[in-house]
Amino acid sequence: MSSTEATSDGTVRLCDVRDTALVVDEVLDALEGAEDGGVTLFVGRVRDHDGGKGVEGLEYSAHPSATARLRQVCEEVAARHDVHAVAAVHRVGTLAIGDAAVVVGTAGAHRGSTFDATRDLIDTLKAQVPIWKHQSFSDGTEEWVGSP
């Protein structure tokens, strides 16, 4: 499912859906640029609770088109904001409490544009990329989140 090549204009620097641990420094490195005064990252981690229930763990599944859709989202966000670089990686498979599930970031000349772009990136990714979360709760129940 991997797709890490940059776009023709070099703005989307990293875009991947993978079943291996996410590394924040990889995203930071992808966003590196001497012209950038602002770099904003969002790291989504597996928490130990949701909706008042204890979470034991979760598993992410993705449609085969997820990486292509993630790339489109990255390109759309880059076009909407004054940024020089965009990066996004999302994990699939079984994750434990504390594991990074998603890391997204943007880089630009000023912090305001990167804050706005990074928020747009994570919100649009969650709304439009076909990745689904299956949570197991400590009370023995389970729940699918984001599934069609």
N, C-alpha and C positions, 0 to 999 in steps of 0.2 A: 504494500500500500504506500510505499515511500515516494515522496516527491520533494527533493531538496534543491533543485536547480532554481536559479533566480529568473525572474521575468526578464523580458527583453530590455526593459528600462532599468532593471536592477533593483526595483523597489521591494518586491516580495523576495526576501532573501532565504527564508526557510519556511517550509510548509510540509507537515508530515503527520500521519496517523500511524502509530507504532505500538508494538506489544512489548517494548523494552522500557526500562526506567527513563524518565525524562530528566534532563540535566539543564538547570537554569543557565549555567555558564555557556552552553551551546547556543542558547537563544541570545544572550548578551553578545557573544562573539559575532553572531550573524548580523546584529544591529550596529556593529562598529562602524563609525565614520567620523573623520576629522571635522566635517562640516556640522556635526550634530551637537547642540548644546543641551538637548533634552532626550532622555531615554526613559520610557515608562514600561514597566513589566507588570503583568498580573499572573500570579501562580495560584491555580485552584488545587486544593488538596482535599483528600478524603478526610472528613471529620467523623467524630465518634457519635454523632447524633443527627437526627433529621425529623422534623415534625413532632418533637417531644418523645421520640423513641431512640433507644440506643442502637447505633449501627455497628454490626460485627465486621462487615466488609462489603465490597461491591465488585461488580464486574461490568465493564463497558464492552458493548458490541457496536460494530459499525457496518453500515451498508457498503458494498464494494465501491460505490461512487463517493464515499466520504472524503477521500483525499482530494479528488477533483473539485468537489463542492467547497472544501476548505480553501483551496487555491482561489476559486472564484470570489469567495468572501474576502480573502486577503486583498485581492486586486480591487474589489469594490470599495473597501475601506480606504485603501491607499488613494483611490481616485477622489474620495469625498473629503480627504483631509490633507493639510499641508505637512506631509511627512516624507522623509527620504528612504525609510526602510520599515518593513513589516515582517514579522516572524510569528509563526504559530505551530505548536506541536500538541497533539492530543494522544493520550494513552488509551489503549484497549486491552482487554484481558482482565485478570483478577488483580485487584489492588487491595492493599491493607490500609488501615488507619494511618494517616500521615503521609502517604504516598502522593506525589504530584500527579494529578490527573490531566492538567492542561497548563501550558505556559504560553502566553502570548505577549507580544511587545511591539512597540513602535519607536522610531527615532526620528527626530527632526530638529530644526534650528532652535525651537523654543518649547518650553515645557507644556504650555497650554494646548498646543496642537497635539502633542503626544498623549497627554492625559485624555483628551477627547477621542482621539483615534483608538487608543487601547480599550477604552470603555466600549466604544462602538464595535471593535473587533470581538471582544469576548461576548457581548450581548448578541451580536449577529451570528456568531459561531453557534452559540447555544440554541438560537431560534431556528437556524437553517441547515446546519450540517447534520446529516443522518447518523448520529451517534446516540446510543441508548444506554441508560444506566439501570442495572438490576441490583437493588439493595437488599441485604439480609439484615434483619433486625434481631436484637437480643431477646425479644419476646417470641421468636420463632416465626414471625410473619416475614413477608417479603413484598417488594414493590418494584415495578418497572416505571422508570421516569423517562419521558420524552419519546416513548415508542408510539408508532402510528396507531 
